[in-house]
Amino acid sequence: MKKSGDVHISIKHIQAFDAIAATGSTIAAAVDLGISQSNTSRLLNQLEVHLGVRLFDRDKNRLSMTREGLKLGPQIRAIADKLTALKIMARELEEGRSTEIPLRLAFPASLSTTVVPRLIKRFLAEVGPARIEIASGNYLAIERMVADGAVDLGFTRLPSPTPGLREEHVMGTRNICVLHNTHPLAGNSKIEVEQLKTEDLILLNRERAVRHELEAAFYRAGLRRRPSIEAHSVGCGCALAAQGLGIAIVSELLALEYQSLPVAFLPLEPAIPVDYAIVSSELTPLPKMAVTFLSYIREWA
């Protein structure tokens, strides 16, 4: 005779017990489980051997729970419920829809308050519930978060000085001039660098590479003046321009999120290209939920 240690219990044994308890018959349970009646009876017998007690009394074609079965039944069904929940969770993880594992993003402040909420709203409406974490910082901080595995996707400006990053999506744009729509130059089709000689300028702070490219263009045009205001973000620069405090020179991709302000957007000549990228860590594969969200970013830019 088999001993309890000789029987390896699986989810099939739990499902058989559950079906027999619900139907009172191995024949009806077999129909529900999609297996033969003999297999159903075998599974029940193995479970009883494993537990060392009889779970059902046999009375012709009907099965009724024993005292031990009534006592153990709720716990056995709880195992069945947990296994079902585990299966659902595993499927959600495979499909990238689990609320247990967050989608972790890092964007600069200018995008965290504009395009990112819009993308997330659409993502949740179309994909379903998800847990999302959003971090902000300057480009170097974002790159470090990605490289360290603290976030799945980050937005940065190229070229990147941080090793270990993988470029998932590159976005090319250019610098433009943002000025109040009543400014004398607002009706122009473009603004030449030489036209900025007498203007109050709003530039992004010095540590940005684009600032050095702008200053080189100014130097070639004989422009030696310091900016009137140094801004910490594109959004700040556009808001200052909207108050008539000067002409902000910022990237077009980020500035277009502020079209509701009373400002005009004009190309700067000569053109100074700017490249951005969505990056991930080279050390880890991109989670499926992040891959899905990446497709929404690609549609945006």
Phi and psi in degrees as GROMACS dihedral restraints (atoms count N, CA, C in turn):
[ dihedral_restraints ]
;  ai    aj    ak    al  type     phi  dphi    fc
    3     4     5     6     1   -67.6    20    10
    4     5     6     7     1   142.9    20    10
    6     7     8     9     1   -94.9    20    10
    7     8     9    10     1   162.6    20    10
    9    10    11    12     1   -60.1    20    10
   10    11    12    13     1   -32.9    20    10
   12    13    14    15     1   -71.1    20    10
   13    14    15    16     1   -15.8    20    10
   15    16    17    18     1   -82.0    20    10
   16    17    18    19     1   -12.5    20    10
   18    19    20    21     1  -102.9    20    10
   19    20    21    22     1   125.6    20    10
   21    22    23    24     1   -99.2    20    10
   22    23    24    25     1   114.8    20    10
   24    25    26    27     1   -84.7    20    10
   25    26    27    28     1   137.2    20    10
   27    28    29    30     1  -128.5    20    10
   28    29    30    31     1  -179.0    20    10
   30    31    32    33     1   -62.6    20    10
   31    32    33    34     1   -26.6    20    10
   33    34    35    36     1   -63.7    20    10
   34    35    36    37     1   -38.1    20    10
   36    37    38    39     1   -64.6    20    10
   37    38    39    40     1   -42.7    20    10
   39    40    41    42     1   -64.2    20    10
   40    41    42    43     1   -43.1    20    10
   42    43    44    45     1   -64.7    20    10
   43    44    45    46     1   -37.7    20    10
   45    46    47    48     1   -63.6    20    10
   46    47    48    49     1   -46.1    20    10
   48    49    50    51     1   -58.2    20    10
   49    50    51    52     1   -46.2    20    10
   51    52    53    54     1   -60.8    20    10
   52    53    54    55     1   -44.4    20    10
   54    55    56    57     1   -68.2    20    10
   55    56    57    58     1   -39.6    20    10
   57    58    59    60     1   -67.1    20    10
   58    59    60    61     1   -41.1    20    10
   60    61    62    63     1   -62.3    20    10
   61    62    63    64     1   -34.9    20    10
   63    64    65    66     1   -77.4    20    10
   64    65    66    67     1   -32.7    20    10
   66    67    68    69     1  -106.0    20    10
   67    68    69    70     1   -22.8    20    10
   69    70    71    72     1    73.6    20    10
   70    71    72    73     1    16.6    20    10
   72    73    74    75     1  -154.6    20    10
   73    74    75    76     1   136.9    20    10
   75    76    77    78     1   -71.1    20    10
   76    77    78    79     1   -26.7    20    10
   78    79    80    81     1   -68.7    20    10
   79    80    81    82     1   -49.9    20    10
   81    82    83    84     1   -65.8    20    10
   82    83    84    85     1   -39.3    20    10
   84    85    86    87     1   -62.4    20    10
   85    86    87    88     1   -39.1    20    10
   87    88    89    90     1   -61.8    20    10
   88    89    90    91     1   -39.1    20    10
   90    91    92    93     1   -63.2    20    10
   91    92    93    94     1   -44.4    20    10
   93    94    95    96     1   -63.0    20    10
   94    95    96    97     1   -37.6    20    10
   96    97    98    99     1   -85.0    20    10
   97    98    99   100     1   -15.6    20    10
   99   100   101   102     1    74.6    20    10
  100   101   102   103     1    29.4    20    10
  102   103   104   105     1  -129.1    20    10
  103   104   105   106     1   176.9    20    10
  105   106   107   108     1   -77.4    20    10
  106   107   108   109     1   159.7    20    10
  108   109   110   111     1   -65.8    20    10
  109   110   111   112     1   -34.0    20    10
  111   112   113   114     1   -67.3    20    10
  112   113   114   115     1   -38.8    20    10
  114   115   116   117     1   -64.7    20    10
  115   116   117   118     1   -39.9    20    10
  117   118   119   120     1   -62.3    20    10
  118   119   120   121     1   -45.4    20    10
  120   121   122   123     1   -63.4    20    10
  121   122   123   124     1   -38.9    20    10
  123   124   125   126     1   -63.6    20    10
  124   125   126   127     1   -43.2    20    10
  126   127   128   129     1   -62.3    20    10
  127   128   129   130     1   -42.8    20    10
  129   130   131   132     1   -62.9    20    10
  130   131   132   133     1   -45.5    20    10
  132   133   134   135     1   -60.4    20    10
  133   134   135   136     1   -41.8    20    10
  135   136   137   138     1   -65.3    20    10
  136   137   138   139     1   -38.5    20    10
  138   139   140   141     1   -65.5    20    10
  139   140   141   142     1   -40.9    20    10
  141   142   143   144     1   -65.5    20    10
  142   143   144   145     1   -38.7    20    10
  144   145   146   147     1   -63.5    20    10
  145   146   147   148     1   -42.8    20    10
  147   148   149   150     1   -62.9    20    10
  148   149   150   151     1   -41.6    20    10
  150   151   152   153     1   -81.9    20    10
  151   152   153   154     1   -23.1    20    10
  153   154   155   156     1    81.6    20    10
  154   155   156   157     1    16.1    20    10
  156   157   158   159     1  -140.2    20    10
  157   158   159   160     1   157.0    20    10
  159   160   161   162     1   -83.9    20    10
  160   161   162   163     1   132.9    20    10
  162   163   164   165     1   -97.2    20    10
  163   164   165   166     1   -25.8    20    10
  165   166   167   168     1  -134.7    20    10
  166   167   168   169     1   144.1    20    10
  168   169   170   171     1   -91.9    20    10
  169   170   171   172     1   135.6    20    10
  171   172   173   174     1   -93.7    20    10
  172   173   174   175     1   122.9    20    10
  174   175   176   177     1  -131.9    20    10
  175   176   177   178     1    90.4    20    10
  177   178   179   180     1    57.2    20    10
  178   179   180   181     1  -116.8    20    10
  180   181   182   183     1   -94.6    20    10
  181   182   183   184     1     3.3    20    10
  183   184   185   186     1  -112.4    20    10
  184   185   186   187     1   145.6    20    10
  186   187   188   189     1  -118.5    20    10
  187   188   189   190     1   133.4    20    10
  189   190   191   192     1  -126.7    20    10
  190   191   192   193     1   144.7    20    10
  192   193   194   195     1   -67.8    20    10
  193   194   195   196     1   140.3    20    10
  195   196   197   198     1   -77.9    20    10
  196   197   198   199     1   175.0    20    10
  198   199   200   201     1   -60.0    20    10
  199   200   201   202     1   -40.5    20    10
  201   202   203   204     1   -66.4    20    10
  202   203   204   205     1   -38.2    20    10
  204   205   206   207     1   -63.6    20    10
  205   206   207   208     1   -41.6    20    10
  207   208   209   210     1   -63.4    20    10
  208   209   210   211     1   -36.1    20    10
  210   211   212   213     1   -73.7    20    10
  211   212   213   214     1   -41.1    20    10
  213   214   215   216     1   -86.7    20    10
  214   215   216   217     1   -18.5    20    10
  216   217   218   219     1   -53.5    20    10
  217   218   219   220     1   -50.4    20    10
  219   220   221   222     1   -58.6    20    10
  220   221   222   223     1   -36.5    20    10
  222   223   224   225     1   -72.1    20    10
  223   224   225   226     1   -37.0    20    10
  225   226   227   228     1   -65.8    20    10
  226   227   228   229     1   -41.6    20    10
  228   229   230   231     1   -67.0    20    10
  229   230   231   232     1   -33.2    20    10
  231   232   233   234     1   -63.4    20    10
  232   233   234   235     1   -37.2    20    10
  234   235   236   237     1   -63.2    20    10
  235   236   237   238     1   -42.3    20    10
  237   238   239   240     1   -60.6    20    10
  238   239   240   241     1   -42.1    20    10
  240   241   242   243     1   -64.2    20    10
  241   242   243   244     1   -40.9    20    10
  243   244   245   246     1   -66.1    20    10
  244   245   246   247     1   -38.4    20    10
  246   247   248   249     1   -66.8    20    10
  247   248   249   250     1   -38.7    20    10
  249   250   251   252     1   -64.6    20    10
  250   251   252   253     1   -44.1    20    10
  252   253   254   255     1   -63.2    20    10
  253   254   255   256     1   -37.5    20    10
  255   256   257   258     1   -63.5    20    10
  256   257   258   259     1   -40.8    20    10
  258   259   260   261     1   -64.6    20    10
  259   260   261   262     1   -41.6    20    10
  261   262   263   264     1   -64.3    20    10
  262   263   264   265     1   -43.5    20    10
  264   265   266   267     1   -62.4    20    10
  265   266   267   268     1   -41.9    20    10
  267   268   269   270     1   -62.4    20    10
  268   269   270   271     1   -39.8    20    10
  270   271   272   273     1   -66.2    20    10
  271   272   273   274     1   -40.6    20    10
  273   274   275   276     1   -64.0    20    10
  274   275   276   277     1   -39.4    20    10
  276   277   278   279     1   -63.4    20    10
  277   278   279   280     1   -42.9    20    10
  279   280   281   282     1   -63.3    20    10
  280   281   282   283     1   -36.8    20    10
  282   283   284   285     1   -86.8    20    10
  283   284   285   286     1    -2.5    20    10
  285   286   287   288     1    72.9    20    10
  286   287   288   289     1    30.4    20    10
  288   289   290   291     1  -117.6    20    10
  289   290   291   292     1     8.9    20    10
  291   292   293   294     1   -72.5    20    10
  292   293   294   295     1   138.7    20    10
  294   295   296   297     1   -85.7    20    10
  295   296   297   298     1    -3.5    20    10
  297   298   299   300     1   -79.8    20    10
  298   299   300   301     1   -30.9    20    10
  300   301   302   303     1  -110.5    20    10
  301   302   303   304     1   115.9    20    10
  303   304   305   306     1   -76.1    20    10
  304   305   306   307     1   152.3    20    10
  306   307   308   309     1   -87.2    20    10
  307   308   309   310     1   118.4    20    10
  309   310   311   312     1  -108.6    20    10
  310   311   312   313     1   121.4    20    10
  312   313   314   315     1  -124.4    20    10
  313   314   315   316     1   151.3    20    10
  315   316   317   318     1  -137.0    20    10
  316   317   318   319     1   121.9    20    10
  318   319   320   321     1  -135.8    20    10
  319   320   321   322     1   153.9    20    10
  321   322   323   324     1   -66.2    20    10
  322   323   324   325     1   160.6    20    10
  324   325   326   327     1   -57.4    20    10
  325   326   327   328     1   -37.5    20    10
  327   328   329   330     1   -59.5    20    10
  328   329   330   331     1   -31.0    20    10
  330   331   332   333     1   -95.5    20    10
  331   332   333   334     1   -27.8    20    10
  333   334   335   336     1   -64.0    20    10
  334   335   336   337     1   -22.9    20    10
  336   337   338   339     1  -107.6    20    10
  337   338   339   340     1     5.1    20    10
  339   340   341   342     1  -127.3    20    10
  340   341   342   343     1   -85.5    20    10
  342   343   344   345     1   -72.6    20    10
  343   344   345   346     1   -35.0    20    10
  345   346   347   348     1   -61.5    20    10
  346   347   348   349     1   -49.2    20    10
  348   349   350   351     1   -58.0    20    10
  349   350   351   352     1   -36.6    20    10
  351   352   353   354     1   -65.4    20    10
  352   353   354   355     1   -44.2    20    10
  354   355   356   357     1   -65.5    20    10
  355   356   357   358     1   -41.1    20    10
  357   358   359   360     1   -65.7    20    10
  358   359   360   361     1   -39.9    20    10
  360   361   362   363     1   -59.0    20    10
  361   362   363   364     1   -46.3    20    10
  363   364   365   366     1   -67.4    20    10
  364   365   366   367     1   -40.4    20    10
  366   367   368   369     1   -58.8    20    10
  367   368   369   370     1   -48.5    20    10
  369   370   371   372     1   -67.5    20    10
  370   371   372   373     1   -35.9    20    10
  372   373   374   375     1   -67.8    20    10
  373   374   375   376     1   -34.7    20    10
  375   376   377   378     1   -96.2    20    10
  376   377   378   379     1   -31.2    20    10
  378   379   380   381     1   -96.3    20    10
  379   380   381   382     1   -34.2    20    10
  381   382   383   384     1   115.5    20    10
  382   383   384   385     1  -178.7    20    10
  384   385   386   387     1   -57.9    20    10
  385   386   387   388     1   140.3    20    10
  387   388   389   390     1  -156.6    20    10
  388   389   390   391     1   152.0    20    10
  390   391   392   393     1   -97.4    20    10
  391   392   393   394     1   127.8    20    10
  393   394   395   396     1  -126.6    20    10
  394   395   396   397     1   136.2    20    10
  396   397   398   399     1  -119.5    20    10
  397   398   399   400     1   131.2    20    10
  399   400   401   402     1  -120.9    20    10
  400   401   402   403     1   125.2    20    10
  402   403   404   405     1  -114.2    20    10
  403   404   405   406     1   154.7    20    10
  405   406   407   408     1  -129.9    20    10
  406   407   408   409     1   161.6    20    10
  408   409   410   411     1   167.8    20    10
  409   410   411   412     1  -179.4    20    10
  411   412   413   414     1   -76.4    20    10
  412   413   414   415     1   174.3    20    10
  414   415   416   417     1   -61.9    20    10
  415   416   417   418     1   -40.0    20    10
  417   418   419   420     1   -65.0    20    10
  418   419   420   421     1   -41.4    20    10
  420   421   422   423     1   -64.0    20    10
  421   422   423   424     1   -40.3    20    10
  423   424   425   426     1   -64.0    20    10
  424   425   426   427     1   -43.3    20    10
  426   427   428   429     1   -61.9    20    10
  427   428   429   430     1   -39.3    20    10
  429   430   431   432     1   -67.3    20    10
  430   431   432   433     1   -38.2    20    10
  432   433   434   435     1   -60.7    20    10
  433   434   435   436     1   -42.5    20    10
  435   436   437   438     1   -66.9    20    10
  436   437   438   439     1   -48.9    20    10
  438   439   440   441     1   -61.3    20    10
  439   440   441   442     1   -34.5    20    10
  441   442   443   444     1   -82.5    20    10
  442   443   444   445     1    -4.6    20    10
  444   445   446   447     1    80.5    20    10
  445   446   447   448     1    13.3    20    10
  447   448   449   450     1   -75.5    20    10
  448   449   450   451     1   -24.9    20    10
  450   451   452   453     1  -135.5    20    10
  451   452   453   454     1   159.6    20    10
  453   454   455   456     1   -86.2    20    10
  454   455   456   457     1   -42.5    20    10
  456   457   458   459     1  -131.7    20    10
  457   458   459   460     1   140.7    20    10
  459   460   461   462     1  -138.5    20    10
  460   461   462   463     1   151.9    20    10
  462   463   464   465     1  -104.6    20    10
  463   464   465   466     1   126.8    20    10
  465   466   467   468     1  -144.3    20    10
  466   467   468   469     1   171.6    20    10
  468   469   470   471     1  -102.1    20    10
  469   470   471   472     1   138.4    20    10
  471   472   473   474     1   -93.1    20    10
  472   473   474   475     1   152.2    20    10
  474   475   476   477     1   -76.1    20    10
  475   476   477   478     1   151.2    20    10
  477   478   479   480     1   -96.8    20    10
  478   479   480   481     1   135.0    20    10
  480   481   482   483     1   -86.1    20    10
  481   482   483   484     1    -4.9    20    10
  483   484   485   486     1   -93.7    20    10
  484   485   486   487     1   125.3    20    10
  486   487   488   489     1   -75.8    20    10
  487   488   489   490     1   160.3    20    10
  489   490   491   492     1    85.3    20    10
  490   491   492   493     1    16.5    20    10
  492   493   494   495     1  -106.4    20    10
  493   494   495   496     1   146.0    20    10
  495   496   497   498     1  -113.8    20    10
  496   497   498   499     1   126.5    20    10
  498   499   500   501     1   -80.0    20    10
  499   500   501   502     1   112.8    20    10
  501   502   503   504     1   -88.9    20    10
  502   503   504   505     1   -31.8    20    10
  504   505   506   507     1  -158.6    20    10
  505   506   507   508     1   124.4    20    10
  507   508   509   510     1  -105.1    20    10
  508   509   510   511     1   136.1    20    10
  510   511   512   513     1  -124.1    20    10
  511   512   513   514     1   115.3    20    10
  513   514   515   516     1   -92.9    20    10
  514   515   516   517     1   139.0    20    10
  516   517   518   519     1  -149.8    20    10
  517   518   519   520     1  -162.4    20    10
  519   520   521   522     1  -147.8    20    10
  520   521   522   523     1   168.3    20    10
  522   523   524   525     1   -83.4    20    10
  523   524   525   526     1   141.4    20    10
  525   526   527   528     1  -131.2    20    10
  526   527   528   529     1   167.0    20    10
  528   529   530   531     1  -100.1    20    10
  529   530   531   532     1   131.1    20    10
  531   532   533   534     1  -115.1    20    10
  532   533   534   535     1   123.1    20    10
  534   535   536   537     1  -143.3    20    10
  535   536   537   538     1   156.5    20    10
  537   538   539   540     1   -58.5    20    10
  538   539   540   541     1   142.2    20    10
  540   541   542   543     1   -69.7    20    10
  541   542   543   544     1    -2.6    20    10
  543   544   545   546     1  -102.0    20    10
  544   545   546   547     1     1.4    20    10
  546   547   548   549     1   -63.7    20    10
  547   548   549   550     1   143.9    20    10
  549   550   551   552     1   -55.5    20    10
  550   551   552   553     1   -27.7    20    10
  552   553   554   555     1   -90.1    20    10
  553   554   555   556     1    -2.3    20    10
  555   556   557   558     1   -64.4    20    10
  556   557   558   559     1   -23.9    20    10
  558   559   560   561     1   -86.2    20    10
  559   560   561   562     1    -3.3    20    10
  561   562   563   564     1   -71.2    20    10
  562   563   564   565     1   161.6    20    10
  564   565   566   567     1   -86.8    20    10
  565   566   567   568     1   -19.8    20    10
  567   568   569   570     1  -161.9    20    10
  568   569   570   571     1   170.5    20    10
  570   571   572   573     1  -127.4    20    10
  571   572   573   574     1   125.2    20    10
  573   574   575   576     1   -82.8    20    10
  574   575   576   577     1   151.1    20    10
  576   577   578   579     1   -56.1    20    10
  577   578   579   580     1   -38.6    20    10
  579   580   581   582     1   -60.2    20    10
  580   581   582   583     1   -28.7    20    10
  582   583   584   585     1   -72.9    20    10
  583   584   585   586     1    -8.7    20    10
  585   586   587   588     1   -91.1    20    10
  586   587   588   589     1    -1.4    20    10
  588   589   590   591     1   -58.6    20    10
  589   590   591   592     1   -35.6    20    10
  591   592   593   594     1  -106.1    20    10
  592   593   594   595     1     9.6    20    10
  594   595   596   597     1   -98.7    20    10
  595   596   597   598     1   150.0    20    10
  597   598   599   600     1   -75.8    20    10
  598   599   600   601     1   125.9    20    10
  600   601   602   603     1  -107.3    20    10
  601   602   603   604     1   142.7    20    10
  603   604   605   606     1  -116.8    20    10
  604   605   606   607     1   110.9    20    10
  606   607   608   609     1  -119.8    20    10
  607   608   609   610     1   153.0    20    10
  609   610   611   612     1   -72.3    20    10
  610   611   612   613     1   153.5    20    10
  612   613   614   615     1   -60.4    20    10
  613   614   615   616     1   163.9    20    10
  615   616   617   618     1   -63.7    20    10
  616   617   618   619     1   -29.0    20    10
  618   619   620   621     1   -72.4    20    10
  619   620   621   622     1    -8.6    20    10
  621   622   623   624     1   -78.7    20    10
  622   623   624   625     1   138.1    20    10
  624   625   626   627     1   -61.6    20    10
  625   626   627   628     1   -35.6    20    10
  627   628   629   630     1   -63.2    20    10
  628   629   630   631     1   -28.6    20    10
  630   631   632   633     1   -63.9    20    10
  631   632   633   634     1   -40.0    20    10
  633   634   635   636     1   -68.2    20    10
  634   635   636   637     1   -35.8    20    10
  636   637   638   639     1   -66.3    20    10
  637   638   639   640     1   -39.6    20    10
  639   640   641   642     1   -64.3    20    10
  640   641   642   643     1   -44.8    20    10
  642   643   644   645     1   -64.7    20    10
  643   644   645   646     1   -32.4    20    10
  645   646   647   648     1   -67.1    20    10
  646   647   648   649     1   -39.5    20    10
  648   649   650   651     1   -66.5    20    10
  649   650   651   652     1   -39.6    20    10
  651   652   653   654     1   -63.5    20    10
  652   653   654   655     1   -42.9    20    10
  654   655   656   657     1   -59.8    20    10
  655   656   657   658     1   -43.4    20    10
  657   658   659   660     1   -65.2    20    10
  658   659   660   661     1   -27.5    20    10
  660   661   662   663     1   -91.8    20    10
  661   662   663   664     1     3.1    20    10
  663   664   665   666     1    79.1    20    10
  664   665   666   667     1    19.8    20    10
  666   667   668   669     1   -93.3    20    10
  667   668   669   670     1   117.2    20    10
  669   670   671   672     1  -116.7    20    10
  670   671   672   673     1    10.3    20    10
  672   673   674   675     1   -87.5    20    10
  673   674   675   676     1   147.5    20    10
  675   676   677   678     1   -77.9    20    10
  676   677   678   679     1   155.4    20    10
  678   679   680   681     1   -67.2    20    10
  679   680   681   682     1   149.9    20    10
  681   682   683   684     1   -69.7    20    10
  682   683   684   685     1   -38.6    20    10
  684   685   686   687     1  -137.4    20    10
  685   686   687   688     1   137.5    20    10
  687   688   689   690     1  -105.7    20    10
  688   689   690   691     1   125.5    20    10
  690   691   692   693     1  -104.3    20    10
  691   692   693   694     1   155.2    20    10
  693   694   695   696     1   -92.5    20    10
  694   695   696   697     1   -12.8    20    10
  696   697   698   699     1  -155.4    20    10
  697   698   699   700     1   164.2    20    10
  699   700   701   702     1   -62.3    20    10
  700   701   702   703     1   -41.9    20    10
  702   703   704   705     1   -60.3    20    10
  703   704   705   706     1   -41.2    20    10
  705   706   707   708     1   -64.1    20    10
  706   707   708   709     1   -43.9    20    10
  708   709   710   711     1   -60.5    20    10
  709   710   711   712     1   -43.0    20    10
  711   712   713   714     1   -66.6    20    10
  712   713   714   715     1   -39.2    20    10
  714   715   716   717     1   -65.5    20    10
  715   716   717   718     1   -37.7    20    10
  717   718   719   720     1   -66.0    20    10
  718   719   720   721     1   -41.8    20    10
  720   721   722   723     1   -62.8    20    10
  721   722   723   724     1   -36.3    20    10
  723   724   725   726     1   -65.5    20    10
  724   725   726   727     1   -19.8    20    10
  726   727   728   729     1   -90.8    20    10
  727   728   729   730     1     5.0    20    10
  729   730   731   732     1    73.8    20    10
  730   731   732   733     1    25.9    20    10
  732   733   734   735     1   -91.4    20    10
  733   734   735   736     1     1.0    20    10
  735   736   737   738     1   149.0    20    10
  736   737   738   739     1  -172.8    20    10
  738   739   740   741     1  -104.2    20    10
  739   740   741   742     1   120.4    20    10
  741   742   743   744     1   -90.1    20    10
  742   743   744   745     1   138.1    20    10
  744   745   746   747     1  -113.7    20    10
  745   746   747   748     1   111.0    20    10
  747   748   749   750     1  -142.5    20    10
  748   749   750   751     1   172.8    20    10
  750   751   752   753     1   -75.8    20    10
  751   752   753   754     1   141.7    20    10
  753   754   755   756     1   -64.9    20    10
  754   755   756   757     1   -41.5    20    10
  756   757   758   759     1   -55.6    20    10
  757   758   759   760     1   -46.4    20    10
  759   760   761   762     1   -79.1    20    10
  760   761   762   763     1   -33.9    20    10
  762   763   764   765     1   -67.3    20    10
  763   764   765   766     1   -31.4    20    10
  765   766   767   768     1   -62.7    20    10
  766   767   768   769     1   -15.4    20    10
  768   769   770   771     1   -73.4    20    10
  769   770   771   772     1    -7.3    20    10
  771   772   773   774     1  -116.1    20    10
  772   773   774   775     1    31.4    20    10
  774   775   776   777     1   -67.7    20    10
  775   776   777   778     1   -17.0    20    10
  777   778   779   780     1   -73.9    20    10
  778   779   780   781     1   -14.7    20    10
  780   781   782   783     1   -74.3    20    10
  781   782   783   784     1   157.4    20    10
  783   784   785   786     1   -77.8    20    10
  784   785   786   787     1    64.8    20    10
  786   787   788   789     1  -132.0    20    10
  787   788   789   790     1   160.4    20    10
  789   790   791   792     1  -112.3    20    10
  790   791   792   793     1   145.9    20    10
  792   793   794   795     1  -111.4    20    10
  793   794   795   796     1   120.3    20    10
  795   796   797   798     1  -128.1    20    10
  796   797   798   799     1   137.7    20    10
  798   799   800   801     1   -62.2    20    10
  799   800   801   802     1   144.3    20    10
  801   802   803   804     1   -96.1    20    10
  802   803   804   805     1   132.2    20    10
  804   805   806   807     1  -120.5    20    10
  805   806   807   808     1   135.3    20    10
  807   808   809   810     1   -69.8    20    10
  808   809   810   811     1   152.1    20    10
  810   811   812   813     1   -66.3    20    10
  811   812   813   814     1   139.3    20    10
  813   814   815   816     1  -119.4    20    10
  814   815   816   817     1   103.8    20    10
  816   817   818   819     1   -69.3    20    10
  817   818   819   820     1   151.0    20    10
  819   820   821   822     1  -135.2    20    10
  820   821   822   823     1   132.0    20    10
  822   823   824   825     1  -116.3    20    10
  823   824   825   826     1   133.0    20    10
  825   826   827   828     1  -117.4    20    10
  826   827   828   829     1   165.2    20    10
  828   829   830   831     1  -151.1    20    10
  829   830   831   832     1   148.6    20    10
  831   832   833   834     1   -91.3    20    10
  832   833   834   835     1   124.5    20    10
  834   835   836   837     1  -121.2    20    10
  835   836   837   838     1   154.5    20    10
  837   838   839   840     1  -133.4    20    10
  838   839   840   841     1   175.3    20    10
  840   841   842   843     1   -83.5    20    10
  841   842   843   844     1   136.2    20    10
  843   844   845   846     1   -70.0    20    10
  844   845   846   847     1   -16.8    20    10
  846   847   848   849     1   -82.6    20    10
  847   848   849   850     1   -20.7    20    10
  849   850   851   852     1  -133.1    20    10
  850   851   852   853     1   144.8    20    10
  852   853   854   855     1   -67.8    20    10
  853   854   855   856     1   151.2    20    10
  855   856   857   858     1   -73.3    20    10
  856   857   858   859     1   126.5    20    10
  858   859   860   861     1   -58.3    20    10
  859   860   861   862     1   151.3    20    10
  861   862   863   864     1   -60.6    20    10
  862   863   864   865     1   -37.4    20    10
  864   865   866   867     1   -65.0    20    10
  865   866   867   868     1   -35.6    20    10
  867   868   869   870     1   -69.5    20    10
  868   869   870   871     1   -36.4    20    10
  870   871   872   873     1   -61.5    20    10
  871   872   873   874     1   -42.4    20    10
  873   874   875   876     1   -64.3    20    10
  874   875   876   877     1   -45.2    20    10
  876   877   878   879     1   -65.0    20    10
  877   878   879   880     1   -32.2    20    10
  879   880   881   882     1   -59.6    20    10
  880   881   882   883     1   -34.1    20    10
  882   883   884   885     1   -65.8    20    10
  883   884   885   886     1   -30.9    20    10
  885   886   887   888     1   -70.9    20    10
  886   887   888   889     1   -37.5    20    10
  888   889   890   891     1   -65.2    20    10
  889   890   891   892     1   -41.0    20    10
  891   892   893   894     1   -63.0    20    10
  892   893   894   895     1   -33.9    20    10
  894   895   896   897     1   -70.4    20    10
  895   896   897   898     1   -30.5    20    10
  897   898   899   900     1   -72.2    20    10
  898   899   900   901     1   -43.8    20    10
